[in-house]
Amino acid sequence: MSKLSLRDSVLVLTLIPTVLIGLVLGGYFTINRYVELEQILKQQGTSLANTLAMTVEQPLAERDKARLHRVITTTHNQHGSFVNSIALFNEDNQLLLTSNYHNDFNQLHYRGNVTELHATEIVQYLDRYIIFAPVKQPQQQGTSDWQNAHTRTTAVLMIELSKDQAIIGQQQALLFSGAIIMVALLLSAFVSTRLSRMFSTPLSHLLLATDKLLEGKTKIGVEQPMQGEFDLLREGLITISEKMVLQRDEMQKHIDQATSDYRETLEQYETQNIQLNIAKKEAQVANRVKSDFLAKMSHELRTPLNGVIGFTRQLYKTPLNKHQKDYLDTIELSANSLLTIISDILDFSKLEAGAMELESIQFQLRDAVNEVMTLLAPSAYEKQLELSIAINRQVPDNLVGDPTRFKQVLINLISNAIKFTEKGSVKVDISHRLKGDSQTSLLISVSDTGLGIAQEKQDTLFTPFAQADSSITRKFGGTGLGLIITKHIVEAMSGRITLNSAPGSGSCFTFNAIFNLPSRLFDDDLPTKPLENKRVLYFEPQEHTRNAVKAQLEDWAMQVTCCKNEETFLAALEQEFKYDICLIGNMATVDDMQTVKAYITQAREMADYLYLMVNTISHNMRESLIGSGADACISKPMHHRKLCDMLAAPYRLDHPSVSIDDTDLAHLPLKVLIADDNDANLKLLYTLLEEQVDTIDTAHNGAQAVSLCKSQKYDLIFMDIQMPIMDGITACRTIKESSLNDDTPIIAVTAHALTGEKEQLIKDGFNGYMTKPIDEDMLRQIICDHSPSLPPEKQKAQQPQVASIAPFESHLLDWELALQRAGNKPELALEMLDMLLQSVPETLSQLSESAQQEDTQTLLTVIHKFHGACCYTGVPTLKNLAETLETALKQSHDFDYIEPELLELIDELQHLERDSQAVSGPTLTH
């Protein structure tokens, strides 16, 4: 963009051509004049020399010196303006005569041969011209010889010309040219200035008018006509101004209309925002209710599932035929799968509600990892996978953190690796990096040889309900919550989780977690002292397992000879010395049984003790291998405590006995009070406590309990919360304030405590609480915690399960659960079930009456009492319905909210009553 204004541009475009043309023309004419003056000077000098030469021919021939002098002097005087001197030289180039002698005269001689000069010559000397003209011998009269007329030069005429006159003329020409150029420039400047004013003046008016248009003014001040095209521009601006006025008026109308519409829209938006805020609050409330419901339901579902899994494992210990074992396998697999899903939902609901908090307790890392590996090993064995763990020996074992959540992360990652790996191995490596003196950062990697995950699908793995492939859910199952829960737990531990994977190359999940180092360390009770310097022959084909076990054995100061294949193993057996211990690791499949037995046979004579580490938990297979000559057999992956105990057992004098003392627990010299309005609960507590304490008193309400406490001193009091006449909380306060038992521990017994209700019970004066259903172990722990007389340390022998048949068939009755709740006492279980059945008609009547009146307070009392009875009678469906209703009523929900569950409970009670009456009439007898 040009920086010159229009005026400056006009001046430049006018003056520059003028200057250039003036300089060119002036220079041209000046040079021509300069050359022309030079030529005129030369012509004048040549003409004068030739004329004078002819004039002096005759006097020279006659040697008339006076005449020569007169001629030369006269000529010099006549042309003195441009002639400095005239001289005559003879043929010997000697000066004969001159009109003006000066110092440089010696330089004016003709340089050539005088006789050979036949024409006039001009020579420049400094700022002068020197003309040499030949002076011929005059022709004699009567001579007709044309050949010899001018053949001889007798003298040279020299004329010295001055250039001063020419120079003056040249300077005059130069000054004249300069003057003409200056006049032309002034004239051009004048014309260009006038021309620029012709443009700039109307343009300034037009520019001012344009600025007024930009400012929105309607009068732009260009009413006067202008010349030429400027007038067209003026008229255009006037037209634009008129159209702008019209458009502004039209635009103002549109603005007014748009403003009106906008106000209406704002009102609609305000209304919608109010509605959205209300909907948002309702959604947040619903989300909280959902999360709370999920957390409670997940927790309640885990309780019966844990019972199913626990009793399934107990059944495994009993003699089973093949079909029964298959059924139990299916039950355990289904229960574990459902428990995993419920746990994921519970954790995810806690994450959404922001209720997940990490504990800070001291634990031992290797024991925590061993628990996880032991739990997941059977899944790997089923698929013939090698599951191995390697913990760097420098990693500290004593840490402070949340071991439960740490194990949850390991379980999620390792179980996923096992799930998506068809063959090969799953490896776990743990290392660390100290962060100062009080913290360490664990680095854990879980790698597998499974399917692998494409790069573009890896980011979606850490989102809720997401999996790398939609077909995975159909093939392998799962909720898609495991990894997002894992990610949140790892981040809560100040770490991060990463994934390195490719299709067909397996996956490697790596995460780190920050743990504190404890100020006090656990005592390491491993019996490693007897193992020092023991010579061990270790055969393990799997590299990762081999390296991990070898490092562990060397850490115990054992001398290890490692063999990675059969050839090196057999070669090691050919040594002349015997090994103290031979340890053989193998997959131990059915196909490998004969091979393993052959190894045992070959190594038996070369080692004092022979042990096996195999990929199986099959009792029969391990017994078979021990029967083939092995001293002991443990399951992979390496469990450092089990391995150490196994290897050190023969060398220990203090090896613990595995026998079990069958002596029952002695009765404690305690006096206990039980207060409960439910006869079934009262009877069960009485029966269970009868086996553990000496004296038991009972009360059917809080008032009776207070009355007994004023006259009797008790060591422990069990108090139900909701009772007629006086509830448990009031009774607890009264006992603490005015009785003989102000320092007696009072334990709250409740069927279901909501979040925060348990803490409130402690604030109300209770020393602890028990949640129904109650069993012997729970009671024993409560007595141990709150009684000055602790139970003996002997363990009570496990009672054999008594075979008992359910009194009647019903989908509502779980007789095994009823036996469990009754302490494996069939008579007590029948009696409690009979008491429940006797209360069903009254309960139905009270429920129907309360439902018709929509009396939620009475309904809560009836439901609570019925819920307590259900806890011990093996009716889980009725218990869950009662618990759901009690929870909703405690949360002050209206009748419409609980009506579906209430109607369902009434229907189920009627079904139970019909099922029992179909067999034994209204009540059961035993």
N, C-alpha and C positions, 0 to 999 in steps of 0.2 A: 504494500500500500504506500503511495507517494506521501512524503512529508511536506511537500510544497503546496501552498495555497494556489487558488486559481490565478490570483493577481501575480504572484511570483512566477508561476508557470508561463504566463503570457510574456512577462518581462524576459525570462530566460529564453523562451522560444523566439523572441524578436531580436534580442541583442546578440545572442551567440551567432546566428547566421550573418548578421551585419558585421560583426567583428571579424569573422572568418573571411567574408568576401572582401572587406576593406583591406585586411592584411594581405590577402592574396593579390588583389589588384594593385595596391600600393607598392608591395614588394616587386611585383612584375614590372610596373612602369619605372620604379626607381632604378632597378637593375638595368633596364633598357637605356634609361637616361645616362647612367653611369658608363655603360659601354659606349654609348653614342658620343659622349664627351671625350672619351679616350680616343676613339677613332677620328673624331674631328681634329683633335690635337695632332695626331699622327699625320693626317692628310695635310694639314696646314704646314707642318714641319717639312714633310716630303716635298710639297709643292715649292716651298720657299727654298729648300736646298737645291732642287733641280734648277730652278730659275737662276739662283745665285751662282751655281756652278757654271752655267752657260755664260753668265755675265763676266765671270773672272777668267774665262779661258783666254781671251785676247790680251788683257793686261798682264796675265801671268806669262803668256808667251813673250810679250814684249818686255817683261820684267819691270813693269811700271808699278813700283811699290806704292807710290803715293796714290795712284788711282785705285789700286787694290784696297788700300787702307780706307779710302773714302767710300768705296762701294760697300765694304764690310761694315764700316761704322754706321753708314747711312741705313743700311738694311737692319742692323741691330737696333738702332734707335726707332725705326718705324715699327718693328715687331717686338718691342721690349716687354710687352705684356706676357709673352709666353716664351721668349728667347732669353737665355741667361748669357750665352757667349757664342761667338762665331770665330772659327779658327781655320787656318789654311796650312796644310802639311804638304811638303814636297814628296817626291817619289821615294825618298829615303826615310820617310815618316818623321821628318824633322819639322818643327814648327817654323813656319815662315811668317805668319802674321795672325793676330787675334784681336778681337774687339774687347775682351774682358778676361784678364788673366786672374786666376785664383789658385788656392792651395791644392785643390783636387785636379788641377789641370793635367798633371802627369798621368792621371788615370784615363784621360780622354783620347789618348792616341789610338789609332786604328791598329788592331792587333794582327791583321793579316798583311799580305804582300800588296802594296799599294798599286802596283802595275797590273795586278790581276783583278782589281775592283772595277767592274763594268756597270754595276747597277747600284741604286741607292739602298743602303742597309740601315735598319733601325735597331738600336741596342738600348736596353733599359739598365740604368745604373742608379741604384738606390731609388729615390723618388723622382728621377729625371729620365728623359728619353734622349739618347745620343744618335744623331742622324749623320751617316757618312755618305757623301755624294762624290762620285769620281769627277775629276776635272780633266777633260780630254785635251789632247793637243789639237789646236784649230786646224782645219783642212786648208791646204794651200790652194790658191786660186789656179785654175786651169787643170786641176787634177781631176781625172775622171775615173780614178780607180776606186770603185765602191767597196771593194774588198778591204782596203786599208784605211777607210775613212775614220773609223773609231777604234783602231786597234791598240792604241797606246794611251794609258792614263798617266798623266804627268804630275798630278797632285790630288789630294783628298780634301774636300771641304767638310768641316765638322760643324754641326749646329747643335748646341746644347739647349734642349727644350725644358721648360719648367712646368710641372703638373699643378702648380698652385691654383691657376685659374680653373682648371678642370675639377679640382677637388672642391673649390668653392661652388661651382655649378652643381656638382653632385650633392653637396650638403643642402643647397637650396631646393633641389628636387626632393630630397628626403623630407625636409621640413614641410614642403608643400603637400607631399603624400600624407604625412602625419596629420596635418591640419584638415585635409579632406576627410580622413578616417574619423577624427574627433567630431567633425561636423555631422558626419553620417551617424555616429553613435548617439550624439545628442538628439538628432532628429528621430532616430529609431526609438530612443528612450521616451521621448515625448509622445510619439505615436503609440507605443506599447502601453504607456501609462493611461493614455486616454482610452485605449481599447480595453484595458483591464477594468477601468472604471465602468465602462459600458457593460461589462459582465458582472463585476462584483456588486455593484449597487443593486440591480434587480435581484441578484442571487441572495444578497443579505436580507432584502425584503421577503423573498420567498422562504428563506430559512426561518426568519422570525415568524412568518405565518405558519410554518410547519410546527414550530415549538408551541404556538398557541393551540394548534390542532391537538398536539399531544397533551396539552394541559386541559383539553376539553372545552376550550372557548369557541364560541360560535362566530364571533367577529374577529377576523384574522387580519384586517387592515390592508388588503390588496385590491381595493376598489379601482385605483387609477390604472388605466391601460399601460401596457409595456410594449417594447419593440419586439417584433419577430416571434421567435419561438418562446420567449419568456412570457409573452401574453398567453400562449397556449398552456404553459405551466400554471400561470395565475388562474386561468379559467378552470383547470383541473383541480387545483386546490379548493377553489370555491365550490366546485361540484362535490368534492370529497367532504367538505364541511357540511354541506346541506344533507348529504346522505348519512353522515355521522349523527346529525341531529335526529333524523328519522329513525336510525337504528337504535340510538340511545333511548328514544321514547318507547320503541318497541321492546327493547331489552328491559327497560324498567317495568313494563307490563309483565314480561316473563318472570322477572325477579320477584315481583309482588305475588304472582301466582305460585312460583316455586317456594317462596317464603311461607305462604299459606299451606301449601302441601307439606312442607318440611315440619311446620308446627304440628300438623295432624300426625305426621309420621313419628315425631318425637313423643307425642302423647301415646301412640301405639307402642313405641319402644319402651317407654316407661312402664306401661302396663305389662308388656312381655317380660321386662326385667324383673318386675315384682313377681310375676308368675314363675320365672326361671329361678329366682332366689328361693321362693317357696319350694319349688321342685328340687332345687339343689339341696336344701336343708332336709327335705324328705328323703332324698336319695342318700345323703350322708347318714341320716338316722337308719335308713334301711340297710345301708352297707355295714354300719356298726352292728345292727341287729343280726345281719347275716354272718358277719365275722364272729360275733359272740356265739351265735347258734352253731356255726361250724366248729368252733373251738370246743363248745360243750358237748355237742353230739359226737365229735371225733373222740373226745376224751371218754365219753360213756361207751362208745363202741369198742374202744380198745380194751376196756375191762373184761367183757365176756370173751373177746378174742384172745386175750392173754390166758384166760382160763382154758379155752379150747386148745391153744398151742401147748400150754403147760401139761394138761392131762393127756394130750396126744403123746408128748415125750415120755410121760409116766407109763403110758400103755406100751411104748416101745420096749420097756424094761421087763414086761411080762411075756410069757410064752405066747407066740402068735403063729398062726399058719400063714401060708403065702398070701391068700386072699385078704386076710385081715391086715397084713402088713401093707399090701397095696392100697387098701382103703385108707389106712392111717397116713400113708405117703401123700395121697390125694388131699386128705383133710389138712395136713400140715402145710402143704404147698399152697392150697387155696387160702388158708387162714393167714399165712405169712404174706401172701400177695395182697390180701385185703388190708392187713395191718400196715403194710408199707404205704398203700394208697391213703389210708386214714391218717397215718403220720404225716404224709406230704400235705394233705389238706389242712391238717391242724397247724403245721408249721407255716404254710402259706397264709392261712387266716391270721396267724400271729404277726407275720410280716406285714400284711395289709393293715392290721390294726395298730402296728408299731409296738406290740407287746412283747417282742422277743428280746430278752436281755441275757447277756452272757454271765455265767458264774465265774468266780475267781477263787478256785480251790486248788490245793496242791495235789498232784497226781504223778504217777510214774508213766512215762511215755511208752516204754516198751511193753508194759502190761496192757495199756490201752490199745496199742496196735495189735497185740496178740489176741485180744478179745475180738477185734474186728476180723482178723484173719481166720480165727477159729470159727466164727459165725458164718463166713462166706466160703470157707473151704469146701463144704459139701457140694455147693453149686458148681464149683470148678471141677471137682472130681467127677461129677456126672457127665461132663463134656470132655473128660480126659485132658484137661488143661493143666499146665504147670503154673501153680500159684506160688510166688516166692516174694520174700521180703528181705531187704538189705538196709540195715541202719548203720551209718558210719559210727565207728567206735568213739569218735570224739563228741558225738551228740549227747548233751546232758540228759540224764534219765528223769531227774526230778524237775518238774515244771509247775508253774502256777497259771491256771487258766480254766477253761471250761472243757473238761474231757468229754462230756456227753456230746456237745456240738462238734468237737474235733472228730470224734468217732463217727458222727453222722456224716460229715463230709467224706471221710474215708469210705464209709459204707456206700454212699451214693456213687462215688467215682469207681470203686472196685467192682461193685455189683453191675454197673453199666458196662465196664470192660469185660466182665465175664459174660454178660447177656449178649453182647454183640461180637463175641469171638467164638468162632466155630472150632478152630484148632490152633495150636501153638501155645502161647504163654501169656500170663498177666504178671507184670513185675512192678513192685513198689520199692522205690528208693527214697531214703530220708537222709538229708544232710542238714547242716546248720551254719549260721554265721552270727557270732556274738555281736551284740549291740550294747557296748559298754559293760559295766559290771553287774547290771541288774536285769538285763533282757537278752533274749536270743531270738533269732529269726529262723524258724524251721523251713526248709525247702523240701517239699514232697512232690514226687512225680509218680504218676500211675500210667504205665504204658502197656499196650496190648498189641496183638498181631491180628486184629479183627478187620471189620469191613472198611474202616476209614471214612472220612467225611470230606466232601468237596469244600473248597475254599469259600465259595459263594454261599454255602449253607451253614458255615460255622458260626456266624454272628447271630443267627436265629436260635441257636441252642440255649442261649442264656436269657430267653424271654419266656413268660409263663405259658404253659400248655403247648410249647413248641417242640418239635422234633425235626431231625434233619431230613426225614423222608416220611410222607404220609403212610407209606406201606409199613413203616416200622411199628406204628401203633397196632396195626392189624396182626403183624407177625410176632412181635415181642411183648406187646402190651405196654402199660405205663401211662402215667398222667401227664408227663412232660413238665412236672414241677421240680424234679430232683435237682437239676442243674441251677435253676434260678434260686432255689433255697440254698444250695451250696455256695453260689456266688455271694449271696447276702451274708451268709455266715462267715465266709472268708474275709469279706470286706469289713465285717464287724470285728474281726481279729486283726485289723490293720494290714491286711494282705491283699493280694490280687491273684486271680486264676487266669491261666492262658491255655490255649489249645494249639497243638501242632499235629496236623493230620493231613492225609491225602488218600483218595480212594485206592483200596487194595494194599495200602502200606501200614495199616493200623493207625492208632491214635495215641497221643501222649498228653495227658492233662497234668499241668504243673501249677502248684499254688504255694504260696508262702504264708506263714502266720507268725505273729509276734506273741511270745510268751514271756512272763516274768520268771526270774530265777528265785527260788525260795531261800530264805535266810537259814532254814533248818532242813537238812536232808534226811530222807528215809534211810534206815539201815538196810544195807544190801545183805539179805540172808541167804544168798546163793551158796551152796556148798562147793566152792571152786578150789578150796585148799587141797583136797585129796587128788584133784585132777592135774596138779602141777607136774610137768615133766613126763606125763604119761604119753606113751608112744601110740599114735592113732593111725590106722589105715582107713582112709575115707574114700569111698567110691561113689561118685555122683555124675551121671552123664549131663545133667542140666547145668549150663555154665553159671547162670545167675545164682541159682541155689547153691552151687558148689562154692562160689566165691564168698557168699554170705556166711555159710556155715564154717568154711575154713577160717575166715576172719574172726568169727566168734570163738572157735576152738583155740586159735592162737592167742586171743585176748585172755583166755583162761590159762595161758602158759603151757599149752599142750604141744607136743611135737607131732606135726601133722604131715602124713604122706598122702598127697592128693592124687586120685586117678580119675581121668575123664572118660576113659573107654575101657572095654573089656580087656584089651591087650595089655595096657599098663597095669590094670588090676591084677591079672594073672601073673604078670612079671613081678609085681610087688610081693605076691604070695610065695614066690620062689626064693625069697631071701632066707638066709640061714637063721636069722633071729625070729622070735615070736613077738607079735604086737600085743600091747596091753588091751587095746580096744580095736575092734573092726566095726566101722559104721558104713552101712550100705544104703544108698538112696535109690528109689526106683518108682516108676509109675504104678506098679503092682496091679495091672489089669489082669483079667482072667487069662489072656494070652501070654502074659509074662510070668505067670506063677511058676512054671517049671524052670524058667531061667533063673528066677530069684532063688528058688530052692537049690538049684545047682550052685549058685554063688555061695549060699549058706554052707553047703556040704564042703566046698573047696576051701572056704575061709575058716571053718570051724576049728581045725587043728592048728591054725596059724595065729590064733588070737585067744586071749584068756576070756574075753567077753565079746559077744557079737550082737549088734543092735541094728534095727531097720528103721528107716524113715520112708514112709510110703504115702502115695496119694489116695488114701481111702480112709473112711471111718467105719468100714464094715468090720464088725466084731468077729464074725466068722472067718473072714480072710486073715485078719491079724492073728487070731488063734491058730489058724492053719500054718501060718508062717512061723509062729513061735514053736509050734509042734514039730516043725522041720529042723529045729536046732538053734533058732535065735533065742537070745536071752530076754529080749523085750522088743516091742515094736510101737513106735509113735507115728502120728500122722503129720504130714507136711501141711502148711509151711512151717518153717522152724519156729518153735516156741522155746525161747531161751531158758525159761524156768523148767519146763518139762524135760528138755534135752539135758540140762545140767543135773537135775534130779536123777534121771535115768542113768547117765554116765557115772555119777558119783555114788549111786546106791551101794554097789558092792564094797566100796572103800570107806563107808561111813559106819562109825560105831553107834551114832545117834539117829540112824535112819528111822523115820516115823512109821509106826505101825498103822496098817490100814484097817485093823479090826474096829468094830463098832460096839461100844458099850450099850448093851440092851437095857440097862437099868433105867427105870422110869424116873422122871423128875419127882423129887420129894415135895410134899405139900408145904407151902410157905405158911408161917404162923401169922397170917394176916386176917383182918376182919374187914369185909367188903360190903358196901351197900349198893343195891341196884334199884334205880327208880325208873319205871317204864310203864305206860298205860296199856301197852300191847302185850297180851298174854304170851304170844308166840315168841316175841323178842325177849321177854322176861325169862321164859323157860329156857331158851337157848343160851342166854348169857349165864343163867344159873348153872346149867349143865356143864358148860365149858369151864366156868370158874371153879366148879366143884372139884375138878381134877387138879387144881393148882393151889387153892387157898383153903384155909381151915374153916372159916366161919363166913356165912353169907346171909344177909338180910335183904328183903325185898319191899318195895313200896310201889303202889299203883298210880300215884300222882305226886306233885311237888309238895303238897301240904303234908302227906304222910312222911315224906322224906325229911322235911323240916322237923316234924314232931320226933322222929327217931333220932335225929342228930342232936336234939336238945337233951336226950337222955342216954345216948350211946356214943362212944368214941370209936371212930372207924379209921382204918389205915388208908382206905381208898374208896371213892364214891364214883359210880357210873350213873350219869343223869341224862335221861332223854330230854329233848328240848320242848316239844309240844305235848303237853299233858293237860287233862281237865283239872278244874279247881285252881291249881297253881302251876304255871308253866315252869320249865326247867331253869330259865334265866332268873326269874324271880326267886325261885327256890335256892339257886346258887348264891345270890346276893344275901338272902336272909341267913343262910347257913354261915357265910363268911362273916356276917355282922354280929350275929347273936346266937351262938351255939357252942357246943364243946368241940366243934370241928372247924374252927376258923382257920387252922393251918393244914387241914386235910386236903390232899389233892383231889380235885373234882374233874372228872373227864366227861366231856359232852359226847353224847351218842346221837348221831343224826343220820337220817337216810340220805340226805343230799344237802350239801352246803354250796351256796353260790359264791362267785368271786367276791371276796371282801367279807363274806359272812363268817368265815373261819377266824379271820383277824379280829372281827368284832366280838366273837365268843371269848377270845383271850382277854380282850379289854373288859368284858363283862365279869371276869373273875375266874373263868375256867382255866385249869392248868394244862389242858390238852383236849383233843377231840379224836373221835373215831367215826369213820364213815361206814355205814352198813353196806354190804354184809360184813360180819365180823367172823374171824376164824381164830383157831388156837394160837397160831404164830403171832397174830396181831395183838391178842390179849397178853401173851407172854412178853412181848416187847413193851407194851404199855406198863405192865407191872414192873418190868425191869427198869424202865425210865423213871417211874414215880414212886417206887416202893423202897423203903430203907433196907429191906431184906431182899437181896438180889437172888435170883434163881441159881441153883448150882450150875457149874459150867459143863456138866455132863449133858450130852445131847440125847434127847429122847428118841428111842428107836422108832423108826417109821412103821406105823401100823399097817398090816396087810389090808388091802381093799376087800371089804366084805361083799360077797356076791348077793345082790338083792334085786328083786323084780319090781318094776313100777306097779303100784296098786291099780292103775287103770291107764288106758291109752288115751292120750290127748296131745294135740300139737302145742298146747300151752305148757305142758309139764315136762321138765328136764329132770328126770329122777337122779341122774348122776350128780347134777349140780345140787339137788336137794340133799343128797348124802354128804357131799362135800361141805355144805353149809352146816350140817348137823354133826360135823366131826366124825364122819364115817360110822354113824350110829343109826342103823335102819329104824329101830324103834322110835328114837327121837324124831327122825325125819317124818315117819308116819304120823306121829302125834302132832307135830307142828302143821303138817298138811291138813290133818283133820280139823285143827283149830281154825285154819284159814277157810276151809270149806264151810264150817259152821257159821263163820262171820259173813259169808257171801250174801245170803238173803238180806240181812240187815244192811249191809253195805249198799246193795242195789237199791233198797228202799230209800236210804238216805241220799244217795246220788240222784235218784229220780226226783225226790222232793226238792232238793237244793237246786236242781236244774230247772224245775218248773218255776221256782221263786227267784231264780238267778241270784241266789245268796252265795256270793263267792267266799265269805268268811267261813260259813258253815262247811262249804265245799272243801276249803283248804284243810279244815280240821279232819274231815272224813278221809280225804286223800292222803294226808300225812300218816294217819294211823294205818290205813291200808298199805301204803308204801312200805312202812316198817315191817309189816307182816310178810310182804312179798320178798323181802331181802333174804329170807332163810328157808323158803319153801320150794325153790326150784321152778319158779314161774317167771322167767326173764322177760317175756313179752309184757305181762301185766306190770312187772316192776318198772320197765322202761316207760310205759304209758303213764303210770302213776308219778314217776319222777318228772316227766315232761310237764304234766299238769301242775304238780307242786311248784316247779320252777316258774311256770307262767303266772301262777297265782301269787307267788312271792314277789314277782316283778310287777304286780298290780295291773295285769292285763284284764280287759273286760270279758264278759261271758261269751260274746261272739267269737273272740279270739280262741278260746279253749273248747268251744262247742264240738268241733270235729273229733278231737282226741277224747273228750268226755263220752261222746256217743260210742266211739270205738271201744273204750274201756268197758262200758255197760254191755256191749255185744259180746266181748271176750269173756266177761264174767258169766254171762248167761251160757256161753259155750262150755266153760269149765264146769259149771253146775250140772249141765246136761251130761257131760262126759263122765262125771263122777257118779251121778245117780244111775247111769246105765249099767254100772257094775255093782255098786254096793249100796245103793240107796242114798238117802240124804247125807249120811256121814260114813266115814270109814272106821272100821274096827280093826284092831290089831292085837 
